Structure formats: structure tokens, C-alpha cells
């Protein structure tokens, strides 16, 4: 979470859990609608950033990571070569799962590579 104190206002932005904690510490409440918006953005592959002014949650900014063109094909080629791809990220799990699906880089239940059977 980051922010600025300007003219008596305490503006903060960041991950929803951090800003929600901040709002509650300031004596405010986090509307259920804000939580739904955060989940919807994360499920769609976006990164939700919540903005607050002191004890008041103002809204959610939707940041969207774009999977570069050709990545799905590159991952397919690596898998044909027997290489399992894994996405490592600090993103929220819903966002990470959506992006992994777009890139086809991993599944939610990774499979172990098959070993050749003995002759």
C-alpha cells in the first residue's frame, strides 16, 4: 500500500486486503460491493487496486496484464518437448489463475510428467 497525506486528506491505494485493513483502522467500513468488484476484476485476470481517503473506500482501479502474442504457441511447443511450464507470480490467486489460463502456461492441478514404461 502506498499513498500521500495532502491538505488533511490521507489517500491510500494498494491491494484490497491492505487498504481494507487501513480503512477499518481509520474507523471506516468496507462496502460489500467493493469486495465483489475486487473479486470480479481478479477473476477476469485484472489486478484490483483499491483507493481510499482515510476511513472511506473510494473505489477500485482495474489494471490488466496482457499476455504477449504468441505465448500460448511457445508454451505448447515447450510442452511438446516435454518441458512443463509454471507461472510464478505475486498476483492474487484469482488473477494468476486467469492469466495462466490465457497463456495456457499451467493448470490449477498440475500433472506430473509421464515416465516412459519399461520395455
C-alpha positions, -999 to +999 in steps of 0.1 A: +000+000+000+012+035-007-003+069-006+000+106+003-012+129+030-023+161+013-042+191+028-055+170+057-065+141+035-049+106+038-051+090+004-040+054+001-040+028-028-030-008-029-040-044-026-076-048-014-067-066+019-042-039+028-065-010+020-095-027+037-074-030+069-064+006+066-100+018+062-111-002+092-081+011+113-094+046+104-128+037+117-145+030+084-163+001+068-156-016+035-188-019+014-197-054+003-200-040-033-162-031-032-153-067-022-175-080-051-158-056-076-123-068-064-132-104-069-148-098-103-116-079-115-093-106-102-114-134-118-112-116-152-074-116-150-070-080-138-052-066-108-076-047-085-061-017-067-084-002-040-083+036-033-093+051+000-094+085+016-090+079+053-119+059+066-137+059+032-131+034+004-134+054-028-133+027-054-113+001-074-088+006-102-087-023-127-052-029-140-050-056-168-019-076-176-017-085-213-004-119-224+020-112-252+011-125-286+025-160-294+030-170-258+004-198-260+021-213-290+055-211-273+042-229-242+026-255-265+060-260-282+078-264-248+052-290-237+057-310-269+094-310-260+084-325-225+090-292-206+063-283-181+058-246-178+049-229-145+039-193-138+055-177-108+037-145-097+030-124-067-005-117-080-037-125-063-045-162-069-077-155-089-057-131-112-029-156-115-053-184-125-069-163-151-037-152-167-023-187-166-054-198-185-049-171-211-013-181-216-020-218-211+011-219-190-001-241-162-033-257-149-049-254-114-039-291-108-006-296-124+001-331-138+034-349-133+052-358-164+047-394-175+077-416-173+084-440-202+073-475-195+099-502-191+104-525-222 
